[in-house]
Amino acid sequence: MTKPTATGLRRYPHTDGYFPDLSAAETAPDTALPCVCTDHCADRCAGECGCQACGTAFSEFCSEAGQFGADGHIVDEQRALAKYRNIGN
């Protein structure tokens, strides 16, 4: 089983480096989704590095922000990435 990286532990400190279990969000880790990001990843990684935890976080954002089309694919990935990475700025 893959373990979270040091960067993953910093990104998801409340769930020991794992994406939160959505059935108990913010309280329990989903041990199938460790964050394997490195210091070379974007501050708000969307999973480009292969990290399934961050890819899931990006998918959750797209779902909540209405960035998925009728077929379930991201409407405009570059626009969705820009919105995702500018949250809080």
C-alpha positions as CSV (number, residue, x, y, z in Angstrom):
1,M,0.0,0.0,0.0
2,T,1.3,3.5,-0.9
3,K,1.9,5.8,2.0
4,P,1.5,9.6,1.9
5,T,4.5,11.7,1.2
6,A,5.8,14.5,3.5
7,T,4.1,17.0,1.1
8,G,0.9,14.9,1.4
9,L,1.0,15.1,5.2
10,R,1.3,18.9,4.9
11,R,-1.6,19.0,2.4
12,Y,-4.0,16.8,4.4
13,P,-2.8,17.1,8.0
14,H,-6.3,16.5,9.5
15,T,-6.5,13.0,7.8
16,D,-2.8,11.9,8.1
17,G,-1.9,12.6,4.5
18,Y,-5.0,11.0,2.9
19,F,-7.9,12.5,1.1
20,P,-10.9,12.6,3.5
21,D,-13.4,9.8,3.5
22,L,-16.4,11.6,2.0
23,S,-18.8,9.6,4.2
24,A,-17.0,11.2,7.2
25,A,-15.4,14.2,5.6
26,E,-12.7,16.0,7.5
27,T,-12.6,13.4,10.2
28,A,-11.5,10.1,8.7
29,P,-8.9,9.3,6.0
30,D,-9.7,7.4,2.9
31,T,-6.7,5.1,3.0
32,A,-7.2,4.2,-0.7
33,L,-6.3,7.8,-1.6
34,P,-2.9,8.8,-0.1
35,C,-1.5,12.2,-1.2
36,V,1.8,11.4,-3.1
37,C,2.6,15.0,-4.1
38,T,6.1,16.4,-4.0
39,D,7.4,19.9,-3.5
40,H,7.4,20.3,-7.3
41,C,3.5,20.1,-7.5
42,A,1.3,23.1,-7.8
43,D,0.0,24.6,-4.5
44,R,-3.4,23.3,-5.4
45,C,-2.5,20.2,-7.3
46,A,-5.3,18.7,-9.4
47,G,-3.6,15.3,-9.7
48,E,-1.4,16.0,-12.7
49,C,1.5,14.3,-10.9
50,G,-0.5,11.1,-10.6
51,C,-1.8,11.9,-7.1
52,Q,-5.3,10.3,-6.8
53,A,-6.0,12.3,-3.6
54,C,-5.5,15.6,-5.4
55,G,-7.3,14.4,-8.5
56,T,-10.3,13.5,-6.3
57,A,-10.2,16.9,-4.7
58,F,-10.2,18.6,-8.1
59,S,-13.1,16.3,-9.2
60,E,-15.0,17.3,-6.1
61,F,-14.4,20.9,-6.8
62,C,-15.6,20.5,-10.4
63,S,-18.7,18.7,-9.3
64,E,-19.6,21.4,-6.7
65,A,-18.7,24.3,-9.0
66,G,-20.7,23.0,-11.9
67,Q,-17.7,22.4,-14.1
68,F,-18.9,19.0,-15.4
69,G,-20.9,18.8,-18.6
70,A,-23.9,16.5,-19.3
71,D,-21.5,13.6,-20.3
72,G,-19.6,13.9,-17.0
73,H,-16.5,15.4,-18.5
74,I,-15.0,18.7,-17.4
75,V,-16.5,21.4,-19.5
76,D,-13.2,23.4,-20.0
77,E,-10.4,21.9,-18.0
78,Q,-8.1,25.0,-18.2
79,R,-10.9,27.2,-17.0
80,A,-11.8,24.8,-14.2
81,L,-8.1,24.6,-13.2
82,A,-7.8,28.4,-13.1
83,K,-10.9,28.6,-10.9
84,Y,-9.6,25.8,-8.6
85,R,-6.2,27.4,-8.2
86,N,-7.6,30.9,-7.5
87,I,-9.8,30.0,-4.6
88,G,-9.0,32.2,-1.7
89,N,-7.0,34.7,-3.8
